[in-house]
Amino acid sequence: MDLGILGALALIVIWAVVALGFNGPGWIHLLLTVGIATLIWRVAARTNASKGKRQ
């Protein structure tokens, strides 16, 4: 697991705590958007990198 995936998961956890626990402001949902996008990007990049090494 690389730092990008850990960072994305941290953003999602922070979003969940603030948005669901404390009724956070509207901009806090940006953390969810950035977290999900980063998570998808890092998983896809990691999958492509591992496919390249096998060939």
PyMOL Python script that loads the backbone (N, CA, C, O; Angstrom):
from pymol import cmd

cmd.read_pdbstr("""\
ATOM      1  N   MET A   1       0.854  -1.170   0.000  1.00  0.00           N
ATOM      2  CA  MET A   1       0.000   0.000   0.000  1.00  0.00           C
ATOM      3  C   MET A   1       0.899   1.232   0.000  1.00  0.00           C
ATOM      4  O   MET A   1       1.822   1.337   0.808  1.00  0.00           O
ATOM      5  N   ASP A   2       0.626   2.153  -0.901  1.00  0.00           N
ATOM      6  CA  ASP A   2       1.472   3.339  -0.970  1.00  0.00           C
ATOM      7  C   ASP A   2       0.836   4.520  -0.232  1.00  0.00           C
ATOM      8  O   ASP A   2      -0.291   4.433   0.256  1.00  0.00           O
ATOM      9  N   LEU A   3       1.571   5.605  -0.163  1.00  0.00           N
ATOM     10  CA  LEU A   3       1.104   6.776   0.590  1.00  0.00           C
ATOM     11  C   LEU A   3      -0.118   7.436  -0.037  1.00  0.00           C
ATOM     12  O   LEU A   3      -0.931   8.029   0.671  1.00  0.00           O
ATOM     13  N   GLY A   4      -0.257   7.339  -1.356  1.00  0.00           N
ATOM     14  CA  GLY A   4      -1.431   7.911  -2.016  1.00  0.00           C
ATOM     15  C   GLY A   4      -2.716   7.245  -1.567  1.00  0.00           C
ATOM     16  O   GLY A   4      -3.721   7.917  -1.333  1.00  0.00           O
ATOM     17  N   ILE A   5      -2.686   5.925  -1.446  1.00  0.00           N
ATOM     18  CA  ILE A   5      -3.871   5.192  -0.995  1.00  0.00           C
ATOM     19  C   ILE A   5      -4.161   5.515   0.467  1.00  0.00           C
ATOM     20  O   ILE A   5      -5.315   5.725   0.841  1.00  0.00           O
ATOM     21  N   LEU A   6      -3.134   5.553   1.280  1.00  0.00           N
ATOM     22  CA  LEU A   6      -3.332   5.897   2.694  1.00  0.00           C
ATOM     23  C   LEU A   6      -3.873   7.316   2.859  1.00  0.00           C
ATOM     24  O   LEU A   6      -4.738   7.561   3.700  1.00  0.00           O
ATOM     25  N   GLY A   7      -3.362   8.245   2.056  1.00  0.00           N
ATOM     26  CA  GLY A   7      -3.859   9.617   2.103  1.00  0.00           C
ATOM     27  C   GLY A   7      -5.316   9.708   1.687  1.00  0.00           C
ATOM     28  O   GLY A   7      -6.098  10.435   2.299  1.00  0.00           O
ATOM     29  N   ALA A   8      -5.682   8.968   0.642  1.00  0.00           N
ATOM     30  CA  ALA A   8      -7.072   8.963   0.177  1.00  0.00           C
ATOM     31  C   ALA A   8      -7.995   8.393   1.248  1.00  0.00           C
ATOM     32  O   ALA A   8      -9.073   8.934   1.497  1.00  0.00           O
ATOM     33  N   LEU A   9      -7.579   7.317   1.872  1.00  0.00           N
ATOM     34  CA  LEU A   9      -8.395   6.735   2.943  1.00  0.00           C
ATOM     35  C   LEU A   9      -8.503   7.683   4.134  1.00  0.00           C
ATOM     36  O   LEU A   9      -9.550   7.751   4.779  1.00  0.00           O
ATOM     37  N   ALA A  10      -7.438   8.408   4.426  1.00  0.00           N
ATOM     38  CA  ALA A  10      -7.488   9.392   5.512  1.00  0.00           C
ATOM     39  C   ALA A  10      -8.481  10.511   5.191  1.00  0.00           C
ATOM     40  O   ALA A  10      -9.232  10.938   6.068  1.00  0.00           O
ATOM     41  N   LEU A  11      -8.490  10.987   3.946  1.00  0.00           N
ATOM     42  CA  LEU A  11      -9.450  12.022   3.556  1.00  0.00           C
ATOM     43  C   LEU A  11     -10.887  11.532   3.697  1.00  0.00           C
ATOM     44  O   LEU A  11     -11.760  12.275   4.146  1.00  0.00           O
ATOM     45  N   ILE A  12     -11.128  10.289   3.316  1.00  0.00           N
ATOM     46  CA  ILE A  12     -12.482   9.734   3.412  1.00  0.00           C
ATOM     47  C   ILE A  12     -12.901   9.593   4.868  1.00  0.00           C
ATOM     48  O   ILE A  12     -14.051   9.867   5.212  1.00  0.00           O
ATOM     49  N   VAL A  13     -11.985   9.171   5.722  1.00  0.00           N
ATOM     50  CA  VAL A  13     -12.301   9.032   7.145  1.00  0.00           C
ATOM     51  C   VAL A  13     -12.558  10.397   7.776  1.00  0.00           C
ATOM     52  O   VAL A  13     -13.488  10.547   8.568  1.00  0.00           O
ATOM     53  N   ILE A  14     -11.746  11.390   7.434  1.00  0.00           N
ATOM     54  CA  ILE A  14     -11.958  12.743   7.961  1.00  0.00           C
ATOM     55  C   ILE A  14     -13.305  13.283   7.507  1.00  0.00           C
ATOM     56  O   ILE A  14     -14.035  13.888   8.292  1.00  0.00           O
ATOM     57  N   TRP A  15     -13.635  13.059   6.225  1.00  0.00           N
ATOM     58  CA  TRP A  15     -14.940  13.493   5.719  1.00  0.00           C
ATOM     59  C   TRP A  15     -16.064  12.833   6.511  1.00  0.00           C
ATOM     60  O   TRP A  15     -17.015  13.498   6.921  1.00  0.00           O
ATOM     61  N   ALA A  16     -15.953  11.523   6.724  1.00  0.00           N
ATOM     62  CA  ALA A  16     -17.019  10.800   7.410  1.00  0.00           C
ATOM     63  C   ALA A  16     -17.211  11.325   8.835  1.00  0.00           C
ATOM     64  O   ALA A  16     -18.344  11.507   9.282  1.00  0.00           O
ATOM     65  N   VAL A  17     -16.129  11.563   9.532  1.00  0.00           N
ATOM     66  CA  VAL A  17     -16.227  12.038  10.911  1.00  0.00           C
ATOM     67  C   VAL A  17     -16.855  13.425  10.966  1.00  0.00           C
ATOM     68  O   VAL A  17     -17.755  13.677  11.767  1.00  0.00           O
ATOM     69  N   VAL A  18     -16.374  14.321  10.109  1.00  0.00           N
ATOM     70  CA  VAL A  18     -16.863  15.708  10.160  1.00  0.00           C
ATOM     71  C   VAL A  18     -18.274  15.829   9.599  1.00  0.00           C
ATOM     72  O   VAL A  18     -19.132  16.464  10.213  1.00  0.00           O
ATOM     73  N   ALA A  19     -18.523  15.225   8.439  1.00  0.00           N
ATOM     74  CA  ALA A  19     -19.825  15.395   7.786  1.00  0.00           C
ATOM     75  C   ALA A  19     -20.940  14.656   8.523  1.00  0.00           C
ATOM     76  O   ALA A  19     -22.048  15.174   8.655  1.00  0.00           O
ATOM     77  N   LEU A  20     -20.654  13.473   8.992  1.00  0.00           N
ATOM     78  CA  LEU A  20     -21.704  12.681   9.624  1.00  0.00           C
ATOM     79  C   LEU A  20     -21.775  12.887  11.136  1.00  0.00           C
ATOM     80  O   LEU A  20     -22.831  12.704  11.742  1.00  0.00           O
ATOM     81  N   GLY A  21     -20.676  13.260  11.730  1.00  0.00           N
ATOM     82  CA  GLY A  21     -20.663  13.418  13.180  1.00  0.00           C
ATOM     83  C   GLY A  21     -20.922  14.823  13.677  1.00  0.00           C
ATOM     84  O   GLY A  21     -21.527  15.006  14.733  1.00  0.00           O
ATOM     85  N   PHE A  22     -20.473  15.819  12.929  1.00  0.00           N
ATOM     86  CA  PHE A  22     -20.551  17.194  13.417  1.00  0.00           C
ATOM     87  C   PHE A  22     -21.349  18.128  12.519  1.00  0.00           C
ATOM     88  O   PHE A  22     -21.358  19.337  12.754  1.00  0.00           O
ATOM     89  N   ASN A  23     -22.023  17.598  11.487  1.00  0.00           N
ATOM     90  CA  ASN A  23     -22.806  18.428  10.568  1.00  0.00           C
ATOM     91  C   ASN A  23     -21.933  19.542   9.997  1.00  0.00           C
ATOM     92  O   ASN A  23     -22.223  20.727  10.159  1.00  0.00           O
ATOM     93  N   GLY A  24     -20.865  19.135   9.330  1.00  0.00           N
ATOM     94  CA  GLY A  24     -19.869  20.064   8.806  1.00  0.00           C
ATOM     95  C   GLY A  24     -20.388  20.934   7.674  1.00  0.00           C
ATOM     96  O   GLY A  24     -21.475  20.691   7.149  1.00  0.00           O
ATOM     97  N   PRO A  25     -19.619  21.945   7.296  1.00  0.00           N
ATOM     98  CA  PRO A  25     -20.019  22.857   6.223  1.00  0.00           C
ATOM     99  C   PRO A  25     -19.994  22.157   4.867  1.00  0.00           C
ATOM    100  O   PRO A  25     -19.487  21.043   4.744  1.00  0.00           O
ATOM    101  N   GLY A  26     -20.542  22.814   3.863  1.00  0.00           N
ATOM    102  CA  GLY A  26     -20.663  22.217   2.542  1.00  0.00           C
ATOM    103  C   GLY A  26     -19.345  21.899   1.874  1.00  0.00           C
ATOM    104  O   GLY A  26     -19.248  20.918   1.137  1.00  0.00           O
ATOM    105  N   TRP A  27     -18.322  22.713   2.116  1.00  0.00           N
ATOM    106  CA  TRP A  27     -17.041  22.479   1.441  1.00  0.00           C
ATOM    107  C   TRP A  27     -16.357  21.216   1.930  1.00  0.00           C
ATOM    108  O   TRP A  27     -15.421  20.738   1.289  1.00  0.00           O
ATOM    109  N   ILE A  28     -16.800  20.665   3.047  1.00  0.00           N
ATOM    110  CA  ILE A  28     -16.172  19.450   3.580  1.00  0.00           C
ATOM    111  C   ILE A  28     -16.393  18.266   2.640  1.00  0.00           C
ATOM    112  O   ILE A  28     -15.634  17.298   2.670  1.00  0.00           O
ATOM    113  N   HIS A  29     -17.432  18.344   1.806  1.00  0.00           N
ATOM    114  CA  HIS A  29     -17.699  17.274   0.848  1.00  0.00           C
ATOM    115  C   HIS A  29     -16.636  17.217  -0.248  1.00  0.00           C
ATOM    116  O   HIS A  29     -16.535  16.221  -0.964  1.00  0.00           O
ATOM    117  N   LEU A  30     -15.858  18.261  -0.377  1.00  0.00           N
ATOM    118  CA  LEU A  30     -14.733  18.247  -1.305  1.00  0.00           C
ATOM    119  C   LEU A  30     -13.715  17.189  -0.879  1.00  0.00           C
ATOM    120  O   LEU A  30     -13.047  16.600  -1.729  1.00  0.00           O
ATOM    121  N   LEU A  31     -13.590  16.943   0.414  1.00  0.00           N
ATOM    122  CA  LEU A  31     -12.687  15.890   0.892  1.00  0.00           C
ATOM    123  C   LEU A  31     -13.113  14.520   0.380  1.00  0.00           C
ATOM    124  O   LEU A  31     -12.267  13.696   0.033  1.00  0.00           O
ATOM    125  N   LEU A  32     -14.412  14.276   0.330  1.00  0.00           N
ATOM    126  CA  LEU A  32     -14.908  13.011  -0.195  1.00  0.00           C
ATOM    127  C   LEU A  32     -14.589  12.886  -1.675  1.00  0.00           C
ATOM    128  O   LEU A  32     -14.135  11.834  -2.125  1.00  0.00           O
ATOM    129  N   THR A  33     -14.821  13.944  -2.430  1.00  0.00           N
ATOM    130  CA  THR A  33     -14.556  13.927  -3.864  1.00  0.00           C
ATOM    131  C   THR A  33     -13.078  13.695  -4.151  1.00  0.00           C
ATOM    132  O   THR A  33     -12.729  12.857  -4.982  1.00  0.00           O
ATOM    133  N   VAL A  34     -12.223  14.423  -3.476  1.00  0.00           N
ATOM    134  CA  VAL A  34     -10.774  14.283  -3.681  1.00  0.00           C
ATOM    135  C   VAL A  34     -10.301  12.915  -3.198  1.00  0.00           C
ATOM    136  O   VAL A  34      -9.457  12.292  -3.843  1.00  0.00           O
ATOM    137  N   GLY A  35     -10.826  12.447  -2.086  1.00  0.00           N
ATOM    138  CA  GLY A  35     -10.429  11.153  -1.553  1.00  0.00           C
ATOM    139  C   GLY A  35     -10.790  10.000  -2.477  1.00  0.00           C
ATOM    140  O   GLY A  35      -9.967   9.115  -2.711  1.00  0.00           O
ATOM    141  N   ILE A  36     -11.997  10.000  -2.998  1.00  0.00           N
ATOM    142  CA  ILE A  36     -12.428   8.929  -3.908  1.00  0.00           C
ATOM    143  C   ILE A  36     -11.642   8.992  -5.207  1.00  0.00           C
ATOM    144  O   ILE A  36     -11.194   7.961  -5.709  1.00  0.00           O
ATOM    145  N   ALA A  37     -11.467  10.195  -5.759  1.00  0.00           N
ATOM    146  CA  ALA A  37     -10.716  10.334  -7.016  1.00  0.00           C
ATOM    147  C   ALA A  37      -9.270   9.868  -6.845  1.00  0.00           C
ATOM    148  O   ALA A  37      -8.733   9.176  -7.709  1.00  0.00           O
ATOM    149  N   THR A  38      -8.651  10.243  -5.746  1.00  0.00           N
ATOM    150  CA  THR A  38      -7.268   9.833  -5.490  1.00  0.00           C
ATOM    151  C   THR A  38      -7.174   8.325  -5.290  1.00  0.00           C
ATOM    152  O   THR A  38      -6.243   7.690  -5.784  1.00  0.00           O
ATOM    153  N   LEU A  39      -8.116   7.760  -4.579  1.00  0.00           N
ATOM    154  CA  LEU A  39      -8.114   6.326  -4.354  1.00  0.00           C
ATOM    155  C   LEU A  39      -8.233   5.554  -5.666  1.00  0.00           C
ATOM    156  O   LEU A  39      -7.488   4.602  -5.894  1.00  0.00           O
ATOM    157  N   ILE A  40      -9.157   5.954  -6.522  1.00  0.00           N
ATOM    158  CA  ILE A  40      -9.317   5.299  -7.818  1.00  0.00           C
ATOM    159  C   ILE A  40      -8.060   5.456  -8.656  1.00  0.00           C
ATOM    160  O   ILE A  40      -7.607   4.500  -9.286  1.00  0.00           O
ATOM    161  N   TRP A  41      -7.492   6.659  -8.668  1.00  0.00           N
ATOM    162  CA  TRP A  41      -6.292   6.924  -9.455  1.00  0.00           C
ATOM    163  C   TRP A  41      -5.113   6.074  -8.992  1.00  0.00           C
ATOM    164  O   TRP A  41      -4.412   5.484  -9.813  1.00  0.00           O
ATOM    165  N   ARG A  42      -4.893   6.011  -7.681  1.00  0.00           N
ATOM    166  CA  ARG A  42      -3.747   5.256  -7.160  1.00  0.00           C
ATOM    167  C   ARG A  42      -3.917   3.749  -7.358  1.00  0.00           C
ATOM    168  O   ARG A  42      -2.939   3.055  -7.637  1.00  0.00           O
ATOM    169  N   VAL A  43      -5.137   3.234  -7.217  1.00  0.00           N
ATOM    170  CA  VAL A  43      -5.363   1.809  -7.444  1.00  0.00           C
ATOM    171  C   VAL A  43      -5.153   1.478  -8.910  1.00  0.00           C
ATOM    172  O   VAL A  43      -4.554   0.452  -9.233  1.00  0.00           O
ATOM    173  N   ALA A  44      -5.638   2.335  -9.806  1.00  0.00           N
ATOM    174  CA  ALA A  44      -5.455   2.098 -11.235  1.00  0.00           C
ATOM    175  C   ALA A  44      -3.982   2.197 -11.626  1.00  0.00           C
ATOM    176  O   ALA A  44      -3.503   1.398 -12.431  1.00  0.00           O
ATOM    177  N   ALA A  45      -3.269   3.154 -11.073  1.00  0.00           N
ATOM    178  CA  ALA A  45      -1.842   3.304 -11.375  1.00  0.00           C
ATOM    179  C   ALA A  45      -1.050   2.119 -10.836  1.00  0.00           C
ATOM    180  O   ALA A  45      -0.107   1.653 -11.474  1.00  0.00           O
ATOM    181  N   ARG A  46      -1.430   1.645  -9.687  1.00  0.00           N
ATOM    182  CA  ARG A  46      -0.739   0.503  -9.093  1.00  0.00           C
ATOM    183  C   ARG A  46      -0.991  -0.766  -9.908  1.00  0.00           C
ATOM    184  O   ARG A  46      -0.085  -1.582 -10.077  1.00  0.00           O
ATOM    185  N   THR A  47      -2.216  -0.937 -10.414  1.00  0.00           N
ATOM    186  CA  THR A  47      -2.554  -2.097 -11.231  1.00  0.00           C
ATOM    187  C   THR A  47      -1.789  -2.060 -12.548  1.00  0.00           C
ATOM    188  O   THR A  47      -1.272  -3.087 -12.988  1.00  0.00           O
ATOM    189  N   ASN A  48      -1.711  -0.892 -13.183  1.00  0.00           N
ATOM    190  CA  ASN A  48      -0.976  -0.776 -14.438  1.00  0.00           C
ATOM    191  C   ASN A  48       0.511  -1.023 -14.236  1.00  0.00           C
ATOM    192  O   ASN A  48       1.159  -1.622 -15.094  1.00  0.00           O
ATOM    193  N   ALA A  49       1.056  -0.573 -13.125  1.00  0.00           N
ATOM    194  CA  ALA A  49       2.471  -0.769 -12.854  1.00  0.00           C
ATOM    195  C   ALA A  49       2.789  -2.244 -12.633  1.00  0.00           C
ATOM    196  O   ALA A  49       3.829  -2.734 -13.072  1.00  0.00           O
ATOM    197  N   SER A  50       1.895  -2.943 -11.955  1.00  0.00           N
ATOM    198  CA  SER A  50       2.155  -4.367 -11.708  1.00  0.00           C
ATOM    199  C   SER A  50       1.997  -5.181 -12.988  1.00  0.00           C
ATOM    200  O   SER A  50       2.692  -6.184 -13.150  1.00  0.00           O
ATOM    201  N   LYS A  51       1.116  -4.792 -13.896  1.00  0.00           N
ATOM    202  CA  LYS A  51       0.983  -5.487 -15.174  1.00  0.00           C
ATOM    203  C   LYS A  51       2.211  -5.308 -16.030  1.00  0.00           C
ATOM    204  O   LYS A  51       2.612  -6.224 -16.747  1.00  0.00           O
ATOM    205  N   GLY A  52       2.819  -4.126 -15.961  1.00  0.00           N
ATOM    206  CA  GLY A  52       4.018  -3.848 -16.736  1.00  0.00           C
ATOM    207  C   GLY A  52       5.215  -4.664 -16.258  1.00  0.00           C
ATOM    208  O   GLY A  52       6.075  -5.029 -17.060  1.00  0.00           O
ATOM    209  N   LYS A  53       5.278  -4.946 -14.985  1.00  0.00           N
ATOM    210  CA  LYS A  53       6.416  -5.690 -14.428  1.00  0.00           C
ATOM    211  C   LYS A  53       6.339  -7.172 -14.769  1.00  0.00           C
ATOM    212  O   LYS A  53       7.371  -7.837 -14.866  1.00  0.00           O
ATOM    213  N   ARG A  54       5.128  -7.700 -14.954  1.00  0.00           N
ATOM    214  CA  ARG A  54       4.969  -9.121 -15.241  1.00  0.00           C
ATOM    215  C   ARG A  54       5.377  -9.479 -16.667  1.00  0.00           C
ATOM    216  O   ARG A  54       5.769 -10.615 -16.935  1.00  0.00           O
ATOM    217  N   GLN A  55       5.288  -8.527 -17.570  1.00  0.00           N
ATOM    218  CA  GLN A  55       5.575  -8.835 -18.962  1.00  0.00           C
ATOM    219  C   GLN A  55       7.007  -8.870 -19.177  1.00  0.00           C
ATOM    220  O   GLN A  55       7.458  -9.116 -20.296  1.00  0.00           O
TER     221      GLN A  55
END
""", "prot")
cmd.dss("prot")
cmd.show_as("cartoon", "prot")
cmd.util.cbc("prot")
cmd.orient("prot")
